[in-house]
Amino acid sequence: MPYVVTDTCILCGACVSGCESGAITEGETKTQIDVNICVECGTCERNCPSDAIIYVDEAEAAAIIAAQAANTA
């Protein structure tokens, strides 16, 4: 899961509408990428006007997701 949505997401929907695999949905405060559907094409990262989607390695992704989950709990 190398693509992660950061807290700079502005919920504009550019990544959602550009995702051909349908892996991105809008949440309450930012979009979410379903790792089981994502084909890692990078279109979301290129379409994001706020640079909120970043490419990270597996270890970084796990750390980011854990930190984001702790912030929403």
N, CA, C and O atoms as a CHARMM CRD file, in Angstrom:
* protein
*
  292
    1    1 MET  N      0.82200  -1.18700   0.00000 PROA 1      0.00000
    2    1 MET  CA     0.00000   0.00000   0.00000 PROA 1      0.00000
    3    1 MET  C      0.86200   1.24500   0.00000 PROA 1      0.00000
    4    1 MET  O      1.02700   1.87200   1.04700 PROA 1      0.00000
    5    2 PRO  N      1.39800   1.61000  -1.10100 PROA 2      0.00000
    6    2 PRO  CA     2.31100   2.73600  -1.11300 PROA 2      0.00000
    7    2 PRO  C      1.64700   4.10900  -1.16400 PROA 2      0.00000
    8    2 PRO  O      2.31000   5.09500  -0.84400 PROA 2      0.00000
    9    3 TYR  N      0.39000   4.22800  -1.54300 PROA 3      0.00000
   10    3 TYR  CA    -0.24600   5.54100  -1.58400 PROA 3      0.00000
   11    3 TYR  C     -1.04900   5.77100  -0.31900 PROA 3      0.00000
   12    3 TYR  O     -1.85400   4.93400   0.08900 PROA 3      0.00000
   13    4 VAL  N     -0.81000   6.93900   0.30500 PROA 4      0.00000
   14    4 VAL  CA    -1.46000   7.29000   1.56200 PROA 4      0.00000
   15    4 VAL  C     -2.00700   8.70500   1.43700 PROA 4      0.00000
   16    4 VAL  O     -1.36500   9.57600   0.85100 PROA 4      0.00000
   17    5 VAL  N     -3.20000   8.93100   1.99400 PROA 5      0.00000
   18    5 VAL  CA    -3.78700  10.26900   2.03000 PROA 5      0.00000
   19    5 VAL  C     -3.38300  10.92300   3.34700 PROA 5      0.00000
   20    5 VAL  O     -3.62500  10.37200   4.42100 PROA 5      0.00000
   21    6 THR  N     -2.77100  12.09000   3.25900 PROA 6      0.00000
   22    6 THR  CA    -2.32500  12.79600   4.46200 PROA 6      0.00000
   23    6 THR  C     -3.40100  13.76500   4.94300 PROA 6      0.00000
   24    6 THR  O     -4.44700  13.91200   4.31100 PROA 6      0.00000
   25    7 ASP  N     -3.13300  14.41800   6.05900 PROA 7      0.00000
   26    7 ASP  CA    -4.08700  15.34200   6.65400 PROA 7      0.00000
   27    7 ASP  C     -4.26100  16.64000   5.87400 PROA 7      0.00000
   28    7 ASP  O     -5.09800  17.46400   6.24100 PROA 7      0.00000
   29    8 THR  N     -3.49500  16.84000   4.81500 PROA 8      0.00000
   30    8 THR  CA    -3.66100  18.04900   4.00500 PROA 8      0.00000
   31    8 THR  C     -4.76400  17.89800   2.96900 PROA 8      0.00000
   32    8 THR  O     -4.98500  18.80300   2.16400 PROA 8      0.00000
   33    9 CYS  N     -5.46200  16.76300   2.98000 PROA 9      0.00000
   34    9 CYS  CA    -6.57700  16.51900   2.06200 PROA 9      0.00000
   35    9 CYS  C     -7.66600  17.57100   2.27000 PROA 9      0.00000
   36    9 CYS  O     -8.05000  17.86300   3.40300 PROA 9      0.00000
   37   10 ILE  N     -8.16100  18.13800   1.16600 PROA 10     0.00000
   38   10 ILE  CA    -9.20300  19.16300   1.23300 PROA 10     0.00000
   39   10 ILE  C    -10.55800  18.63500   0.74500 PROA 10     0.00000
   40   10 ILE  O    -11.49100  19.41500   0.55500 PROA 10     0.00000
   41   11 LEU  N    -10.66900  17.33800   0.54600 PROA 11     0.00000
   42   11 LEU  CA   -11.91200  16.68800   0.10600 PROA 11     0.00000
   43   11 LEU  C    -12.49800  17.30600  -1.16200 PROA 11     0.00000
   44   11 LEU  O    -13.70900  17.50500  -1.26300 PROA 11     0.00000
   45   12 CYS  N    -11.63600  17.60400  -2.11800 PROA 12     0.00000
   46   12 CYS  CA   -12.10400  18.21700  -3.36700 PROA 12     0.00000
   47   12 CYS  C    -12.71600  17.19100  -4.31400 PROA 12     0.00000
   48   12 CYS  O    -13.51400  17.54700  -5.18100 PROA 12     0.00000
   49   13 GLY  N    -12.34500  15.91400  -4.15400 PROA 13     0.00000
   50   13 GLY  CA   -12.89200  14.85000  -4.99100 PROA 13     0.00000
   51   13 GLY  C    -12.11100  14.56400  -6.25800 PROA 13     0.00000
   52   13 GLY  O    -12.49500  13.67800  -7.02300 PROA 13     0.00000
   53   14 ALA  N    -11.02400  15.28600  -6.50500 PROA 14     0.00000
   54   14 ALA  CA   -10.24100  15.07600  -7.72400 PROA 14     0.00000
   55   14 ALA  C     -9.68600  13.66300  -7.79300 PROA 14     0.00000
   56   14 ALA  O     -9.66100  13.06200  -8.86700 PROA 14     0.00000
   57   15 CYS  N     -9.24600  13.13200  -6.67700 PROA 15     0.00000
   58   15 CYS  CA    -8.68700  11.77600  -6.67600 PROA 15     0.00000
   59   15 CYS  C     -9.78000  10.72900  -6.84400 PROA 15     0.00000
   60   15 CYS  O     -9.57400   9.70700  -7.49900 PROA 15     0.00000
   61   16 VAL  N    -10.93500  10.98500  -6.25600 PROA 16     0.00000
   62   16 VAL  CA   -12.05400  10.03900  -6.34200 PROA 16     0.00000
   63   16 VAL  C    -12.51900   9.90900  -7.78800 PROA 16     0.00000
   64   16 VAL  O    -12.67900   8.80000  -8.30000 PROA 16     0.00000
   65   17 SER  N    -12.73500  11.04600  -8.44000 PROA 17     0.00000
   66   17 SER  CA   -13.23300  11.01300  -9.81500 PROA 17     0.00000
   67   17 SER  C    -12.19000  10.49200 -10.79600 PROA 17     0.00000
   68   17 SER  O    -12.54400   9.95700 -11.84700 PROA 17     0.00000
   69   18 GLY  N    -10.90200  10.64300 -10.46400 PROA 18     0.00000
   70   18 GLY  CA    -9.85000  10.18200 -11.36100 PROA 18     0.00000
   71   18 GLY  C     -9.42300   8.74800 -11.16300 PROA 18     0.00000
   72   18 GLY  O     -8.63700   8.22200 -11.95200 PROA 18     0.00000
   73   19 CYS  N     -9.92700   8.09900 -10.11900 PROA 19     0.00000
   74   19 CYS  CA    -9.49700   6.73100  -9.80600 PROA 19     0.00000
   75   19 CYS  C    -10.26800   5.72000 -10.65100 PROA 19     0.00000
   76   19 CYS  O    -11.45600   5.49000 -10.42600 PROA 19     0.00000
   77   20 GLU  N     -9.59000   5.12500 -11.61500 PROA 20     0.00000
   78   20 GLU  CA   -10.23400   4.17800 -12.52200 PROA 20     0.00000
   79   20 GLU  C    -10.59100   2.86100 -11.85900 PROA 20     0.00000
   80   20 GLU  O    -11.48200   2.15200 -12.32500 PROA 20     0.00000
   81   21 SER  N     -9.89600   2.52400 -10.76200 PROA 21     0.00000
   82   21 SER  CA   -10.18400   1.25400 -10.09100 PROA 21     0.00000
   83   21 SER  C    -11.25400   1.39900  -9.01200 PROA 21     0.00000
   84   21 SER  O    -11.70600   0.40000  -8.45300 PROA 21     0.00000
   85   22 GLY  N    -11.66500   2.63200  -8.71500 PROA 22     0.00000
   86   22 GLY  CA   -12.68500   2.85400  -7.69900 PROA 22     0.00000
   87   22 GLY  C    -12.20100   2.59300  -6.28200 PROA 22     0.00000
   88   22 GLY  O    -12.99400   2.24600  -5.40700 PROA 22     0.00000
   89   23 ALA  N    -10.91100   2.75800  -6.05400 PROA 23     0.00000
   90   23 ALA  CA   -10.31400   2.44500  -4.75300 PROA 23     0.00000
   91   23 ALA  C    -10.40900   3.58100  -3.73900 PROA 23     0.00000
   92   23 ALA  O    -10.09000   3.38800  -2.56600 PROA 23     0.00000
   93   24 ILE  N    -10.84600   4.76700  -4.17800 PROA 24     0.00000
   94   24 ILE  CA   -10.84800   5.92400  -3.28700 PROA 24     0.00000
   95   24 ILE  C    -12.27200   6.36800  -2.97600 PROA 24     0.00000
   96   24 ILE  O    -13.10900   6.51000  -3.86800 PROA 24     0.00000
   97   25 THR  N    -12.52100   6.58200  -1.69800 PROA 25     0.00000
   98   25 THR  CA   -13.82100   7.08400  -1.25400 PROA 25     0.00000
   99   25 THR  C    -13.59800   8.28200  -0.34500 PROA 25     0.00000
  100   25 THR  O    -12.52800   8.44000   0.24300 PROA 25     0.00000
  101   26 GLU  N    -14.61900   9.12400  -0.23500 PROA 26     0.00000
  102   26 GLU  CA   -14.52000  10.28700   0.63400 PROA 26     0.00000
  103   26 GLU  C    -14.96600   9.92300   2.03800 PROA 26     0.00000
  104   26 GLU  O    -16.02400   9.32500   2.23700 PROA 26     0.00000
  105   27 GLY  N    -14.14300  10.29200   3.00800 PROA 27     0.00000
  106   27 GLY  CA   -14.47600  10.10200   4.40700 PROA 27     0.00000
  107   27 GLY  C    -14.99600  11.40600   4.99100 PROA 27     0.00000
  108   27 GLY  O    -15.33200  12.32900   4.24900 PROA 27     0.00000
  109   28 GLU  N    -15.06300  11.48900   6.30100 PROA 28     0.00000
  110   28 GLU  CA   -15.55100  12.70900   6.95000 PROA 28     0.00000
  111   28 GLU  C    -14.56500  13.85800   6.84800 PROA 28     0.00000
  112   28 GLU  O    -14.96200  15.00300   6.63400 PROA 28     0.00000
  113   29 THR  N    -13.27900  13.55900   7.00200 PROA 29     0.00000
  114   29 THR  CA   -12.27800  14.62300   6.99700 PROA 29     0.00000
  115   29 THR  C    -11.28200  14.53300   5.84700 PROA 29     0.00000
  116   29 THR  O    -10.57300  15.49800   5.56300 PROA 29     0.00000
  117   30 LYS  N    -11.22400  13.37600   5.18200 PROA 30     0.00000
  118   30 LYS  CA   -10.32100  13.20300   4.03800 PROA 30     0.00000
  119   30 LYS  C    -10.71900  11.94000   3.27500 PROA 30     0.00000
  120   30 LYS  O    -11.53900  11.14800   3.73800 PROA 30     0.00000
  121   31 THR  N    -10.13000  11.77400   2.11700 PROA 31     0.00000
  122   31 THR  CA   -10.41800  10.57400   1.32700 PROA 31     0.00000
  123   31 THR  C     -9.65400   9.38000   1.88800 PROA 31     0.00000
  124   31 THR  O     -8.70700   9.53100   2.65900 PROA 31     0.00000
  125   32 GLN  N    -10.08600   8.19600   1.48300 PROA 32     0.00000
  126   32 GLN  CA    -9.44300   6.96500   1.93300 PROA 32     0.00000
  127   32 GLN  C     -9.17900   6.07200   0.73400 PROA 32     0.00000
  128   32 GLN  O    -10.00000   5.98000  -0.17900 PROA 32     0.00000
  129   33 ILE  N     -8.02700   5.41500   0.74400 PROA 33     0.00000
  130   33 ILE  CA    -7.65000   4.51300  -0.34500 PROA 33     0.00000
  131   33 ILE  C     -7.78100   3.08100   0.14300 PROA 33     0.00000
  132   33 ILE  O     -7.16800   2.70000   1.14100 PROA 33     0.00000
  133   34 ASP  N     -8.58100   2.28700  -0.56000 PROA 34     0.00000
  134   34 ASP  CA    -8.76000   0.87400  -0.22600 PROA 34     0.00000
  135   34 ASP  C     -7.60800   0.09200  -0.84600 PROA 34     0.00000
  136   34 ASP  O     -7.53100  -0.04600  -2.06700 PROA 34     0.00000
  137   35 VAL  N     -6.72500  -0.41100  -0.01500 PROA 35     0.00000
  138   35 VAL  CA    -5.52500  -1.09400  -0.49700 PROA 35     0.00000
  139   35 VAL  C     -5.83600  -2.39100  -1.23100 PROA 35     0.00000
  140   35 VAL  O     -5.01200  -2.87100  -2.01000 PROA 35     0.00000
  141   36 ASN  N     -6.99800  -2.95800  -0.99600 PROA 36     0.00000
  142   36 ASN  CA    -7.38000  -4.19500  -1.67400 PROA 36     0.00000
  143   36 ASN  C     -7.84300  -3.95400  -3.10300 PROA 36     0.00000
  144   36 ASN  O     -7.90300  -4.88400  -3.90800 PROA 36     0.00000
  145   37 ILE  N     -8.17100  -2.70300  -3.41700 PROA 37     0.00000
  146   37 ILE  CA    -8.65700  -2.35900  -4.75300 PROA 37     0.00000
  147   37 ILE  C     -7.61900  -1.56100  -5.54600 PROA 37     0.00000
  148   37 ILE  O     -7.55900  -1.66500  -6.77100 PROA 37     0.00000
  149   38 CYS  N     -6.81100  -0.77500  -4.85800 PROA 38     0.00000
  150   38 CYS  CA    -5.83500   0.10200  -5.50200 PROA 38     0.00000
  151   38 CYS  C     -4.86200  -0.69000  -6.38000 PROA 38     0.00000
  152   38 CYS  O     -4.32300  -1.71600  -5.96500 PROA 38     0.00000
  153   39 VAL  N     -4.64800  -0.19200  -7.60200 PROA 39     0.00000
  154   39 VAL  CA    -3.70800  -0.83000  -8.52100 PROA 39     0.00000
  155   39 VAL  C     -2.38000  -0.06300  -8.59000 PROA 39     0.00000
  156   39 VAL  O     -1.51300  -0.37100  -9.40800 PROA 39     0.00000
  157   40 GLU  N     -2.24100   0.93700  -7.72000 PROA 40     0.00000
  158   40 GLU  CA    -1.00000   1.71200  -7.59400 PROA 40     0.00000
  159   40 GLU  C     -0.56800   2.38900  -8.89000 PROA 40     0.00000
  160   40 GLU  O      0.61400   2.39500  -9.23300 PROA 40     0.00000
  161   41 CYS  N     -1.54100   2.96000  -9.60900 PROA 41     0.00000
  162   41 CYS  CA    -1.22800   3.62000 -10.87700 PROA 41     0.00000
  163   41 CYS  C     -0.67400   5.02800 -10.70000 PROA 41     0.00000
  164   41 CYS  O      0.01800   5.53600 -11.58300 PROA 41     0.00000
  165   42 GLY  N     -0.97300   5.67000  -9.55600 PROA 42     0.00000
  166   42 GLY  CA    -0.45700   7.00200  -9.28200 PROA 42     0.00000
  167   42 GLY  C     -1.31200   8.15000  -9.77800 PROA 42     0.00000
  168   42 GLY  O     -0.94500   9.31100  -9.59700 PROA 42     0.00000
  169   43 THR  N     -2.44000   7.85800 -10.39700 PROA 43     0.00000
  170   43 THR  CA    -3.30700   8.91800 -10.91300 PROA 43     0.00000
  171   43 THR  C     -3.79400   9.82500  -9.78800 PROA 43     0.00000
  172   43 THR  O     -3.87500  11.03900  -9.96900 PROA 43     0.00000
  173   44 CYS  N     -4.11400   9.26400  -8.65200 PROA 44     0.00000
  174   44 CYS  CA    -4.60200  10.05500  -7.52100 PROA 44     0.00000
  175   44 CYS  C     -3.56300  11.08100  -7.07800 PROA 44     0.00000
  176   44 CYS  O     -3.89000  12.24100  -6.82700 PROA 44     0.00000
  177   45 GLU  N     -2.32800  10.64900  -6.98800 PROA 45     0.00000
  178   45 GLU  CA    -1.24700  11.54100  -6.56700 PROA 45     0.00000
  179   45 GLU  C     -1.08300  12.68800  -7.55700 PROA 45     0.00000
  180   45 GLU  O     -0.89900  13.83600  -7.15200 PROA 45     0.00000
  181   46 ARG  N     -1.14900  12.39000  -8.83400 PROA 46     0.00000
  182   46 ARG  CA    -1.00100  13.41900  -9.87100 PROA 46     0.00000
  183   46 ARG  C     -2.19000  14.37600  -9.89300 PROA 46     0.00000
  184   46 ARG  O     -2.01700  15.55900 -10.18600 PROA 46     0.00000
  185   47 ASN  N     -3.39000  13.89100  -9.59100 PROA 47     0.00000
  186   47 ASN  CA    -4.59100  14.72400  -9.65000 PROA 47     0.00000
  187   47 ASN  C     -4.80500  15.58700  -8.41500 PROA 47     0.00000
  188   47 ASN  O     -5.57500  16.54600  -8.46800 PROA 47     0.00000
  189   48 CYS  N     -4.15600  15.27600  -7.32400 PROA 48     0.00000
  190   48 CYS  CA    -4.40600  15.96300  -6.05000 PROA 48     0.00000
  191   48 CYS  C     -3.85300  17.38900  -6.05800 PROA 48     0.00000
  192   48 CYS  O     -2.64100  17.57900  -6.15400 PROA 48     0.00000
  193   49 PRO  N     -4.73400  18.40100  -5.95700 PROA 49     0.00000
  194   49 PRO  CA    -4.26600  19.79000  -5.98500 PROA 49     0.00000
  195   49 PRO  C     -3.58200  20.22800  -4.68900 PROA 49     0.00000
  196   49 PRO  O     -2.86200  21.22600  -4.68000 PROA 49     0.00000
  197   50 SER  N     -3.79900  19.49400  -3.60100 PROA 50     0.00000
  198   50 SER  CA    -3.18400  19.88400  -2.32600 PROA 50     0.00000
  199   50 SER  C     -1.99500  18.99600  -1.95500 PROA 50     0.00000
  200   50 SER  O     -1.48100  19.07800  -0.84000 PROA 50     0.00000
  201   51 ASP  N     -1.56200  18.15200  -2.88900 PROA 51     0.00000
  202   51 ASP  CA    -0.44100  17.23200  -2.66400 PROA 51     0.00000
  203   51 ASP  C     -0.63600  16.39600  -1.40100 PROA 51     0.00000
  204   51 ASP  O      0.31900  16.12200  -0.67400 PROA 51     0.00000
  205   52 ALA  N     -1.87700  15.99600  -1.14700 PROA 52     0.00000
  206   52 ALA  CA    -2.20800  15.24100   0.06000 PROA 52     0.00000
  207   52 ALA  C     -1.97500  13.74700  -0.09200 PROA 52     0.00000
  208   52 ALA  O     -1.97700  13.02300   0.90400 PROA 52     0.00000
  209   53 ILE  N     -1.77700  13.27200  -1.30500 PROA 53     0.00000
  210   53 ILE  CA    -1.53800  11.84600  -1.52700 PROA 53     0.00000
  211   53 ILE  C     -0.06500  11.65600  -1.82400 PROA 53     0.00000
  212   53 ILE  O      0.49500  12.26000  -2.73800 PROA 53     0.00000
  213   54 ILE  N      0.54400  10.79800  -1.02300 PROA 54     0.00000
  214   54 ILE  CA     1.97700  10.57700  -1.16400 PROA 54     0.00000
  215   54 ILE  C      2.26800   9.09500  -1.35000 PROA 54     0.00000
  216   54 ILE  O      1.48900   8.23500  -0.93700 PROA 54     0.00000
  217   55 TYR  N      3.39000   8.81600  -1.97100 PROA 55     0.00000
  218   55 TYR  CA     3.86300   7.44800  -2.17200 PROA 55     0.00000
  219   55 TYR  C      4.86600   7.13800  -1.07300 PROA 55     0.00000
  220   55 TYR  O      5.85400   7.85300  -0.90600 PROA 55     0.00000
  221   56 VAL  N      4.61000   6.07600  -0.32800 PROA 56     0.00000
  222   56 VAL  CA     5.51000   5.68300   0.75900 PROA 56     0.00000
  223   56 VAL  C      5.77500   4.18300   0.68100 PROA 56     0.00000
  224   56 VAL  O      5.05000   3.45200   0.00600 PROA 56     0.00000
  225   57 ASP  N      6.81600   3.73200   1.37400 PROA 57     0.00000
  226   57 ASP  CA     7.06300   2.29000   1.41400 PROA 57     0.00000
  227   57 ASP  C      6.14600   1.64700   2.45100 PROA 57     0.00000
  228   57 ASP  O      5.45400   2.34500   3.19300 PROA 57     0.00000
  229   58 GLU  N      6.14200   0.33800   2.49900 PROA 58     0.00000
  230   58 GLU  CA     5.22800  -0.41000   3.36200 PROA 58     0.00000
  231   58 GLU  C      5.35600  -0.04000   4.83900 PROA 58     0.00000
  232   58 GLU  O      4.34400   0.11900   5.52100 PROA 58     0.00000
  233   59 ALA  N      6.57600   0.10000   5.34100 PROA 59     0.00000
  234   59 ALA  CA     6.78400   0.42600   6.75400 PROA 59     0.00000
  235   59 ALA  C      6.25900   1.82300   7.07100 PROA 59     0.00000
  236   59 ALA  O      5.61900   2.02900   8.10200 PROA 59     0.00000
  237   60 GLU  N      6.53100   2.79000   6.17900 PROA 60     0.00000
  238   60 GLU  CA     6.03900   4.14500   6.38300 PROA 60     0.00000
  239   60 GLU  C      4.51600   4.18300   6.34100 PROA 60     0.00000
  240   60 GLU  O      3.88600   4.88300   7.13300 PROA 60     0.00000
  241   61 ALA  N      3.92800   3.43100   5.41800 PROA 61     0.00000
  242   61 ALA  CA     2.46800   3.38700   5.29600 PROA 61     0.00000
  243   61 ALA  C      1.83800   2.87400   6.57500 PROA 61     0.00000
  244   61 ALA  O      0.85500   3.44400   7.05000 PROA 61     0.00000
  245   62 ALA  N      2.37800   1.82000   7.13700 PROA 62     0.00000
  246   62 ALA  CA     1.84000   1.25300   8.37600 PROA 62     0.00000
  247   62 ALA  C      1.93200   2.26500   9.51300 PROA 62     0.00000
  248   62 ALA  O      1.00200   2.38100  10.31100 PROA 62     0.00000
  249   63 ALA  N      3.02600   2.99100   9.59800 PROA 63     0.00000
  250   63 ALA  CA     3.20100   3.98500  10.65800 PROA 63     0.00000
  251   63 ALA  C      2.22900   5.14600  10.48800 PROA 63     0.00000
  252   63 ALA  O      1.66700   5.63400  11.46900 PROA 63     0.00000
  253   64 ILE  N      2.03000   5.58800   9.25900 PROA 64     0.00000
  254   64 ILE  CA     1.11200   6.69800   8.98200 PROA 64     0.00000
  255   64 ILE  C     -0.31400   6.29000   9.30700 PROA 64     0.00000
  256   64 ILE  O     -1.05200   7.05800   9.92500 PROA 64     0.00000
  257   65 ILE  N     -0.70500   5.10600   8.90400 PROA 65     0.00000
  258   65 ILE  CA    -2.06100   4.63500   9.16400 PROA 65     0.00000
  259   65 ILE  C     -2.30500   4.47800  10.66400 PROA 65     0.00000
  260   65 ILE  O     -3.38100   4.82000  11.15700 PROA 65     0.00000
  261   66 ALA  N     -1.33400   3.97400  11.37700 PROA 66     0.00000
  262   66 ALA  CA    -1.46500   3.82300  12.83100 PROA 66     0.00000
  263   66 ALA  C     -1.60600   5.18200  13.50400 PROA 66     0.00000
  264   66 ALA  O     -2.41700   5.33700  14.41700 PROA 66     0.00000
  265   67 ALA  N     -0.83800   6.15700  13.07000 PROA 67     0.00000
  266   67 ALA  CA    -0.91100   7.49600  13.65300 PROA 67     0.00000
  267   67 ALA  C     -2.25300   8.15000  13.34400 PROA 67     0.00000
  268   67 ALA  O     -2.83700   8.81800  14.19800 PROA 67     0.00000
  269   68 GLN  N     -2.73500   7.95600  12.12500 PROA 68     0.00000
  270   68 GLN  CA    -4.02500   8.53300  11.75500 PROA 68     0.00000
  271   68 GLN  C     -5.16100   7.87700  12.53200 PROA 68     0.00000
  272   68 GLN  O     -6.11100   8.55500  12.92300 PROA 68     0.00000
  273   69 ALA  N     -5.07800   6.59000  12.75700 PROA 69     0.00000
  274   69 ALA  CA    -6.10400   5.88000  13.52700 PROA 69     0.00000
  275   69 ALA  C     -6.10200   6.36100  14.96600 PROA 69     0.00000
  276   69 ALA  O     -7.16300   6.49200  15.57600 PROA 69     0.00000
  277   70 ALA  N     -4.93600   6.62400  15.51000 PROA 70     0.00000
  278   70 ALA  CA    -4.84200   7.11100  16.89400 PROA 70     0.00000
  279   70 ALA  C     -5.44300   8.51200  17.01800 PROA 70     0.00000
  280   70 ALA  O     -6.01800   8.85500  18.05100 PROA 70     0.00000
  281   71 ASN  N     -5.31100   9.30700  15.97500 PROA 71     0.00000
  282   71 ASN  CA    -5.86900  10.66900  15.99400 PROA 71     0.00000
  283   71 ASN  C     -7.37900  10.67900  15.88300 PROA 71     0.00000
  284   71 ASN  O     -8.01900  11.62700  16.33700 PROA 71     0.00000
  285   72 THR  N     -7.96500   9.65400  15.29400 PROA 72     0.00000
  286   72 THR  CA    -9.41900   9.61500  15.13200 PROA 72     0.00000
  287   72 THR  C    -10.10100   8.85000  16.24800 PROA 72     0.00000
  288   72 THR  O    -11.32900   8.86600  16.34400 PROA 72     0.00000
  289   73 ALA  N     -9.33500   8.18100  17.09100 PROA 73     0.00000
  290   73 ALA  CA    -9.93400   7.38300  18.17500 PROA 73     0.00000
  291   73 ALA  C    -10.29500   8.21700  19.37600 PROA 73     0.00000
  292   73 ALA  O    -10.80500   7.68900  20.36400 PROA 73     0.00000
